[in-house]
Amino acid sequence: MASLPTNQGLTPRSSGRPQARFACLRFPPRYARLPPLNANVSSLQRMQNSIFLVNDEPYCLWEFDLAARTREFLKGLDPDYFEYCLNVHIAAENEQRASVAIRINLHHAVETLFSLIGAYVQAPDCPYAWIARCSNAELRAVVQRIGKGNSELFTKLNIAPVTWSSIANTVFDRYMPGTERQKTTAKHFASLWATLAHELADQHQIDEYNALKHGFRVRRGGFGFAMGLEHEYGVAPPAAEMQLIGKSDFGASFFKLERIGADKTSRSVRSRRTSINWSIERLILLSQLTYYSINNLVSALRVVNGVPANECKFLRPEADEDFAKPWQYSPGITNITIDDVVDESNTRAITRQELLSRVSESRKS
């Protein structure tokens, strides 16, 4: 894909393996283990357990060797997968198909990032269990509570309150400690995560991701939107008089189902066409920053769980200004929903039971 010149990409600054500035990276115990539950079993059968919460829902994980299982999980994670997918599709010849793949990769990466952050905050000793038990709705709820600095959100980290800044400060706790570089790194990643959190909660983004990953029910390609003053009712003005509001060659359109009427028990629905524009440059740059973030969360989890710091790496853009670079690109108009007006008086509410009765009658006939 030739849409983004190579000189507009982000230049990573890696901690490497090893590098001098990370030689002193040491994470003290950053989370407090809850008292284990007692079980009436013999010493040969005794298992370890860890109590954790997913948002406000409590669980108890039982393992024969909790630490070993967590290290196995963390060792198997592959943050570089997201960079690999991005690079493969940037080099692809079919730009339209590549743009869809890059968008899906970014959706997936953002979801992965916040899953790792949630696990880091609430269950750093068993992140695999937290992620497995966390639904999409619970993930969004945790992310929204972090954004609001909710003091009631349970955490095993020694931080209060739980905010994007406090999480980032913990992740980069021993990165060049006491330096301005440490402060700006934590600050910029905290700001990035706060912005990505809004995208995770945005209903248009949720609908688009669902349309892409469930049935791949999208039409690829963006749209343009222009306005002009009619000289005659119902007759479009000349093209030269139209004012372009926004346009992109890249994007997706899909049909979203909505309930008809206010009756929540009704099974009557309608479809509505939704179109979303993408800036391919923004997608690529955000994909890089999200990949760096995933890498850093995995590294922080590994260090917290006993992996030597010199075996981990941390990534960030070379320049502080690169954190803001994605927002230098915009399609002008990001989404639009224009469709037929449905007169609800021509429809009616139909309950689940009524529909099942009709299906049952049709089988008998």
Secondary structure as UniProt FT lines:
FT   HELIX           6..8
FT   STRAND          12..14
FT   HELIX           20..22
FT   TURN            23..24
FT   TURN            43..45
FT   STRAND          48..54
FT   TURN            55..56
FT   STRAND          57..63
FT   HELIX           66..76
FT   HELIX           80..90
FT   HELIX           95..122
FT   TURN            124..125
FT   HELIX           127..133
FT   HELIX           136..147
FT   TURN            148..149
FT   TURN            151..152
FT   HELIX           164..171
FT   TURN            172..174
FT   TURN            177..178
FT   HELIX           180..201
FT   HELIX           203..213
FT   STRAND          219..220
FT   STRAND          224..227
FT   TURN            233..234
FT   HELIX           239..241
FT   STRAND          243..247
FT   STRAND          250..259
FT   TURN            264..265
FT   STRAND          269..278
FT   HELIX           280..304
FT   TURN            305..306
FT   HELIX           309..311
FT   STRAND          315..317
FT   HELIX           320..328
FT   STRAND          335..336
FT   HELIX           344..346
FT   HELIX           352..364
//
